Amino acid sequence: MTQQNKGIALITGASAGIGAIYADRLARQGYDLILVARNAERLRRLAEQISRGTGRTVETIAADLTDAADLDRVEFVLKNEPAITMLVNNAGFGSTAPLLQADIGSMEQMITLNVGVLTRLAYAAAPAFVARGKGSIINIASIVAIAPELLNGVYGGTKAYVLAFSQSLQHELADKGVRVQAVLPGATATDFWNVAGTPVDHLPGAIVMNAEDMVDAALAGLEQGEAVTIPALQDIREWNAYEAARKAMGPGLSRSVPAARYRKQRLAA
């Protein structure tokens, strides 16, 4: 059991997989927990297990975050529970279906959960964290945020949003005592793949990370102060170079005249 008290971590998508592992690890680090997911019975069992093993207080909220009333309940807790010091935005789902073969209704649900819900919860937590001068927001993205060709295009688009949103939040909140981290896992051994349409055992073993290793790496990245953590990336200099190249384009992205290559084409016409 741990006696250290780091406040409360609220974790979405917490009943299994990555969310459940975050719950275990954060409890062992000294956080009490509020676990959010649709499956009330799974949440109850997990809460009992973690509480017995760590001595931490674990509360649960059974909620479908795509339901407006359920989302309102979770937002209310984030806004009004002063002991919350961390939000882990983990709820979401993906697809491996080619874009033109994917059901548009499912794609809309994906956008709602991966983008809309994540944004609403971050907006609920951030002002409270700023007011207290401390807090952490962890947004679970994916490597498809920077490699959208790998899986379904809508899924890649939602995770690109998560990355961009997290970077913007980090830019705005870093000097206010609030940490923001985007986590970009590669293929991870969870039920995600069954829901997405490709069982994980169909993937090459060399690219699939154990979910516990993924979460441990992500938390190590948070501890090291990383705003973006890619658990599988061996050489951080590659990400730094990617970011440096992106930022280097900044001064030239908005000008009063088109680039010369376009003006030449116009004159030729």
N, C-alpha and C positions, 0 to 999 in steps of 0.2 A: 504494500500500500504506500501511496505517496501522500505526504502531509503538506506539500507546497500547494498554494492556491493561486492560480493564474486567472481566475474568473471563469466565465462560462463560454464555451464554444458551441455555437449553433451550426449543425451540419445537416445539409439537405441530401436526399438520396442516401440516407444513412443506414438502411436496413440490411444491406449486403454489399459485397464487393469493396470498391475503393472507399466509399463512405463509411462502412463499418470498420475498416482498418484505420481510417483517420480517427474514428471515435475511440478505438482502443488505444492508439498511440497518444492522442491528446489527453486522455484520462490519465495515462501513465506519466505524462509530463506535468500534471497538476491542474488540469482543467476539469471543472464540472461540465456537464453536457446537456444540450437540448437536441434531441435527435428527431429529424423530420423525414417522413416517408409515407407512402400510401398504405403499406402493410402493417396494420396495428399489432398483429400477433408477433411478427418478426421483430418489430421494434421492442416490444415488451420483453421478449427473450434476450435480445441483445443487451438491453438496458440492465436486466438482472445479472447477466453474465459479467458485464463490465463493472457494475457496482460491487459485485462480490469480489472481483479480482483486484480492484484498485481502491475501493473505499470512497470513490467519488460519488457525488449526487448526479443521477442521470434521469432526466425527464424526457418524455416523448410527446410528439404531436403527430397524430395520424392525419395526413392531409394530402390531397391531390392538388399539387401546386398549379395545375392548369384550371382549377376551379376557382373562380373569383373570390368566393366567400372563404375558402380554405387559405388562399394566398393572403387575403386580408388579415386572417388570424395570425399568420406567421409574421407578417409585416408589423403588426401591432406589438408582438413580443419583442422584435428587434428594436423598435422605437422606444419601448417603455420599460425594458428590463435593464437597469443600470449595471448589472453585473456582467453582461455580455461583453466580452473583449475580443471575440473572434467569430467571423462568419466564414464557413466553408461552403461555397456555392458549387456543389457537386452534382445535383440532380440534372439529368439530361439523358438523351439517347441519340443513337446514330443509325446510319444505314449504309450498307455496302452496295445497294442496287444502283445501277447506272441511272443518271438523272432522268433520262427520258422514259425509263421503265418504272420509276418510283411513283407511288400513289400520292397525288397532290394533297389529299387530306392529311396523310401522315407527315408530309413535308411541312404543312402549316402547323401541325401539332409540335413538330420538332423546333420550328422557329419560336413558337410560343414558349416552350419550356427552356430551350437552350439560350435564347436571347431575352425574351420578354420577362420571364420569371427571374432570371439571374439579375437583370437590370433593376427590376423592382426591389428585390431584396437588398442589393447593394445600395440603392437609393434610400432604403429604410435604415440601413446600418450606418452609412457614412456620416450623416449629420450628428448622430449620437456619439460616434467615436470621436469626431472632431471636437464636439463640446467637452468631452472628457480628456482630450489631448492624447488619447492612446486607443489602439485597436488594430486588428489585422483582418484583411479581406483576402481570402484565397479563392480564386476562380479557376475551376478545372477546365482547361481548354483541350487542345490536342495538337499533335504535330501537323495535322491537316490544316491548321491555321496558317502554316507557311508552306505546305505541300498539298494544295487542294486537289491535285490530280489523283491522289491515292485512293480516295473513297468517293462516296456520293457527294455531288457538288453542293447541295443545300447544307449537308452536314459540315463540309469544309467551310462554307460561308458563315455558318453560325459560330464556328470556332474561331474564324478570323475576326469576327466581331468581338468575341470574348477577349482575344489578345489585344485588339485595338482599344477596347473599352478599359481594360485593365491598365494598359500603358497610360491612357489619358487620366485615369483615376490616380495612378502613381504620381504623375506629373503635378496634379492639382493638390494632392493630399500629403505628399512626402514631408513637407515642412510643417505639417500640422500634427505630427505624431502618429499618423496612420500608415501602416504598411500595407501595400497591395502586391500580391504575387499572382501571376498567371502560371499555371502548371501545364506543360505540353507533353503529356505521355505519348509514347509510341504504342504499339500493340501491347496490350496488357491482358493477362489471363483472368478475365472476369466473364460474367454472363452478358456483358455488353455485346459480344459477338453473336450470341444466339439471337438476341433481339434485333441486331443489325442485319442478320440474314446470312452470315458466314460463320459457322462454328469455329472456335478458336483452334481446334485440332487440325483444321484445314490450312493453317498458316505455317510457314517455316518456323521451326522451333527457335532458330537463331535470332528471330526478330521479336519474340514474345517474352515480355518481362513478367516475372512474378509480381502480383499486385502488392504484396507486402514490401518488396524491394522498391517498387515504384513510389509508394507513399513515404517510406523511410528516406528515399533520396529527395523527394519533394520537400519534406520537413527539414532536411539538412540544408537544402537550398534556401529555405525561408530563414533559417538560423544564420546563414552566411550573408543575408541581406539581398539576395537576388530578387529582382523584380520579375524576371522570367526564368523559369526553371525547366530545362529539358532533361529529364532523368537519364536518358540513354546517351546523350551527347558527351563523348569522351573529352573533347578539346574545347573548352569554353572560348578559346580564341576564335573559333569559327563563328559562334553566335556574336561575339563582340565585333568581328569584321562585318557580319551581316548588318548589324545595327549601325555601325559606322558608315557603311555604304548608303544605307537608307537615309541617315541624317545628313550626309554630305550632299544629297540631292536637294535638300530643303530650300536653299536660297534660290534655286532655279526653277522651282515648281510653279511659281506664280509671277508672271511678268506682263508688261503692258503690250508686248507684241508677240506673235507666234515665233516659234523656233525657226531658224533660217531655212532648215530643210523643207518646211511647209510653205514658207513664203516663196521659195524658188519654184515650187510646183505650181503655185497660184499664178505667178508671173508667166510661166510657160504656157499655161492654159489661156 
